[in-house]
Amino acid sequence: MSTDITDRLTSLTLEKNIPLIATIELTRRCPCRCVHCYLPETQGRKKTAPEKELNAEEWKDILRQLADSGCLSIAFTGGEPLLRPDFAEICAHASALNFAIRAFTTGFGLTSGLLRELKKTNVSLFELSFYGRKEIHDAVTRRPGSFETTLSAAIKIRESGFKVKLKTPLMKANCG
């Protein structure tokens, strides 16, 4: 895409207030307590009950509104979006609205059944964070065994035919 076209697209979306890309925090629940996380729920200061979250129908309405406004791409995150039993249903609805879909995940909550359901959707990419070698990763997440869980999930996701993006946010704990 040429710079001219990019500039025109950017100007148009700003002028018409079109949200081309949306990041949606489906839940604040997460099995990890990462040292850098901003969610009070993950730090043990507060708990989020699933019944206090928006339900699938409410998310479907929001997705429809985003589609109507011109949004093209959705990134589902959390907390841990895979903890939602209706994650595949929400992704299927987003697919029916022609969204490109990405999922930011720790890998906790991943099952073979969920991967089979997601193959029917427009999920094109899973993004997983690795904070360093096993000891450092587990120390950052404050969840023993999280490195193995995330690594296993990345392998299963890739073997299922999805693209996987591994990310390493730099921080004091892992910069060495």
N, C-alpha and C positions, 0 to 999 in steps of 0.2 A: 504494500500500500504506500503510495507516495505521500510525502509530507503534506502536500497540498490537500489531498483527499482526507488525510488524518486531521489536519487543521479544520477543514470544513465540517467534518463529522463532529469533532469536539465542539466547535462553535454552535452547530445546530442543536446538539444535545444540551448544551448549557443554556442556549437561548430559549428552548422549548421545555426545559426542565425534565428531560427524559433520563430516567435512571437505567442506563444500559446494563449495569451489573449490580446485583444485590447480594449481600452477605447476610444470611439468615441464621440467627442463633436459635435453633429449635428447642434447646433445653439448656439449663444451667447445671444439670447434674453431670458429674464426671467421677470416674473411679480413681483418678489421680488427684494429687494436691500439689501441682507444679509450683516451684518457688516463685516463678514470675507471673503466675496467673492473677488476673484482676478480679475474678469472680469470688465474692465472699463465701459462696457455697462450697467451693473447693478447698477453702482454707479452714473449714470446720467452724466458721463463725456463724453459719446460717445453713439451713437445709431447705431444699426446694422439693416440695411434694409434687409428683407427676400430675396430680389432679389440679394443681394450680397453674399448670402450663396450658398454652393454647392447645386445643384438640385438633385433630386432622382436618375437620370441616372448617375450622377457623383459619388454619394455614392455607387450605385450598382457596378460600375466599381472598386472602391476602395475595396469593400467587396469581389469581385471576386479575386482581387489580393491578399488580405489577405488569402482567402481560398486556393488559389494556393500555398501560401508560408507555409501552414501548420497550420494556426491559427484555433483554435477550439471554442473560446468563445469571445463574443462581449458584452460590456457594453455600452449602449447608454446613453449619458448624455448631458448636455448643460452648460449653460443656462437651459432652460426647453424644453426637447425633445418633449413633448406632444403638444407644440405649433405649431409644424410642421404639416400641413395638410396631408403630405405624410408619416407620421411616420409609419402607418400600412403597407404601400406599401414597405417601406425600410425594416421593420421587416419581411415581407413576403419573400422578396428577400434573406435576411440573413437566413431565415428558409430553403429556397430552396437550399442554400449552406451548410446546416446542421450545422450551428452555434448554440451553446447554447447562449441564449440571456437574458440579464438582462437590466432593465431600472432604471436609477436613476432619480427620479422625485419629484417635490413639490406637485403634484396632480393637479396643475392648467392646464386646457386644457383637463382634463379627461371627457369623455362622455360615455354613455352606448353603443353608436354605435362603438366608438373606442375600447372598451373592447370586444365587439362581434367580431370585425375584428382581434384583437390580439389573441383571442382564437384559431384562425386558424394557428397561428405561433408557433415558438419555444420559445416564451417569457416564461421563467420559474420563474422569480423573479422580483418583483418591490421593490426598496429600497427607503424609504422615511425618511427624517431627521426630528426629533422633537428636539427642542432646550430647552425644559422645559415646564412648565405649560403655559397656554394660554398667559398670559401677557408677559412672558419672550420670548416665541416663536415669538409672534408678534413684540416684540421690536427688536429681532435679525434679523428677515426678513424685518423689517421696512415696513410691509404690514399688516394693521389692517384686522383681519379676516382670516389671513393665517393659523392659528392653526386649525380653523374649516374646512377650505378647505382641508388641508392636512389630517386631521383626517377622514373627510367624504370620501376622495379618498381612503385612506387605507382600510376603511370598504368596500367600493364598489369593490375594487380590490379583497379583500379576499372573498367576497360573490360571485364573478365571478369565483372563483376556482383557482386563482393565489396565489402563495406564496408571502408573504409580509415580508420584513425585515425592522424593525424600527431602526434608528440609532440616537444616541445623541452625536454629537461631543462636547467635553468639551472645554469651553472657559471661560474667566472671567465673562461674562454675565450670565452664567448658572451654574457655578461650585458650588455655595452654595446650 
